């Protein structure tokens, strides 16, 4: 089950049904099935708190993914700071909704096993995000 929750922010204007179908289709393209995935949309202060408490990082970020995947069943908690998504879309001159969907799927791609920290991995992640965004029916 894919759930959408908020903490300190309003629920973003996304189609939960279409987004969930898209997430499942992207996961299937990596031969994965979706288990329990919880999105928590929050503000910068909440994501900073989570970053400090669980990862010992003292900085803001757009997304934190906690991976509970077992075998081919992807599961996890995905925190997304809507404040940072908004500032990133403004800085990069991108559409807010596109940036939000990019971050939403970024967490799923992590659960599917794609990383973005090592050499050359960021480019692979970006290509995977672009491919996934092309699958989105809006």
For each residue, the residues with C-beta under 8 A, 3 or more apart:
1: 35 36 37
2: 16 19 20 23 24 34 37 38 39
3: 36 37 38 39
4: 11 14 16 19 39 41
5: 38 39 40 41
6: 9 10 11 40 41 42
7: 40 41 42 43 46
8: 42 43 45 46
9: 6 12 41 42 43 82 83
10: 6
11: 4 6 41
12: 9 41 82 100
13: 97
14: 4 18 19 97 100 101 104
15: 18 19 138
16: 2 4 19 20
17: 20 21
18: 14 15 21 22 136 137 138
19: 2 4 14 15 16 22 23 101 104
20: 2 16 17 23 24
21: 17 18 24 25 137
22: 18 19 25 26 105 132 135 136 137
23: 2 19 20 26 27 34 37 104 105 108
24: 2 20 21 27 28 34
25: 21 22 28 29 135
26: 22 23 29 30 105 108 109 112 132 135
27: 23 24 30 32 33 34 74 108 111 112
28: 24 25 31 32 33
29: 25 26 132 135
30: 26 27 112 113
31: 28 72
32: 27 28 69 72 73 74 111 112
33: 27 28 72 73 74
34: 2 23 24 27 37 73 74 75
35: 1 68 69 70 73 74 75
36: 1 3 68 75
37: 1 2 3 23 34 74 75 76 78 108 111
38: 2 3 5 76 77 78
39: 2 3 4 5 78 80 104 107
40: 5 6 7 77 78 79 80
41: 4 5 6 7 9 11 12 80 82
42: 6 7 8 9 46 47 50 79 80 81 82
43: 7 8 9 46 47 81 82 83
44: 47 48 60 81 83 84
45: 8 48 49
46: 7 8 42 43 49 50 79 81
47: 42 43 44 50 51 60 61 62 64 79 80 81 84
48: 44 45 51 52 58 59 60
49: 45 46 52 53
50: 42 46 47 53 54 55 64 79
51: 47 48 54 55 57 58 59 60 61 64
52: 48 49 55 56 57 58
53: 49 50
54: 50 51 64 66
55: 50 51 52 64
56: 52
57: 51 52 61
58: 48 51 52
59: 48 51
60: 44 47 48 51 81 83 84
61: 47 51 57 64 81 84
62: 47 80 81 84 85 88 103
63: 78 79 80 81 103 106 107
64: 47 50 51 54 55 61 78 79
65: 76 77 78 79 106 107 110 111
66: 54 76 77 78 79
67: 75 76 110 111
68: 35 36 75 76 77
69: 32 35 73 74 75 76 111
70: 35 73 75
71:
72: 31 32 33
73: 32 33 34 35 69 70
74: 27 32 33 34 35 37 69 108 111 112
75: 34 35 36 37 67 68 69 70 111
76: 37 38 65 66 67 68 69 107 110 111
77: 38 40 65 66 68
78: 37 38 39 40 63 64 65 66 104 107 108
79: 40 42 46 47 50 63 64 65 66
80: 39 40 41 42 47 62 63 85 100 103 104 107
81: 42 43 44 46 47 60 61 62 63 84 85
82: 9 12 41 42 43 85 86 100
83: 9 43 44 60 86 87
84: 44 47 60 61 62 81 87 88
85: 62 80 81 82 88 89 96 99 100 103
86: 82 83 89 90 96 99
87: 83 84 90 91
88: 62 84 85 91 92 94 99
89: 85 86 92 93 94 95 96 98 99 100
90: 86 87 93
91: 87 88
92: 88 89 99
93: 89 90
94: 88 89 98 99
95: 89 98 99
96: 85 86 89 99 100
97: 13 14 100 101
98: 89 94 95 101 102 133
99: 85 86 88 89 92 94 95 96 102 103
100: 12 14 80 82 85 89 96 97 103 104
101: 14 19 97 98 104 105 133 136
102: 98 99 105 106 129 133
103: 62 63 80 85 99 100 106 107
104: 14 19 23 39 78 80 100 101 107 108
105: 22 23 26 101 102 108 109 129 132 133
106: 63 65 102 103 109 110 125 129
107: 39 63 65 76 78 80 103 104 110 111
108: 23 26 27 37 74 78 104 105 111 112 132
109: 26 105 106 112 114 125 128 129 132
110: 65 67 76 106 107 113 114 115 116
111: 27 32 37 65 67 69 74 75 76 107 108
112: 26 27 30 32 74 108 109
113: 30 110
114: 109 110 121 124 125 128
115: 110 118 121 125
116: 110 121 122 124 125
117: 121 122
118: 115 121
119:
120: 123 124
121: 114 115 116 117 118 124 125
122: 116 117 125 126
123: 120 126 127
124: 114 116 120 121 127 128
125: 106 109 114 115 116 121 122 128 129
126: 122 123 129 130
127: 123 124 130 131
128: 109 114 124 125 131 132
129: 102 105 106 109 125 126 132 133
130: 126 127 133 134
131: 127 128 134 135
132: 22 26 29 105 108 109 128 129 135 136
133: 98 101 102 105 129 130 136
134: 130 131
135: 22 25 26 29 131 132
136: 18 22 101 132 133
137: 18 21 22
138: 15 18
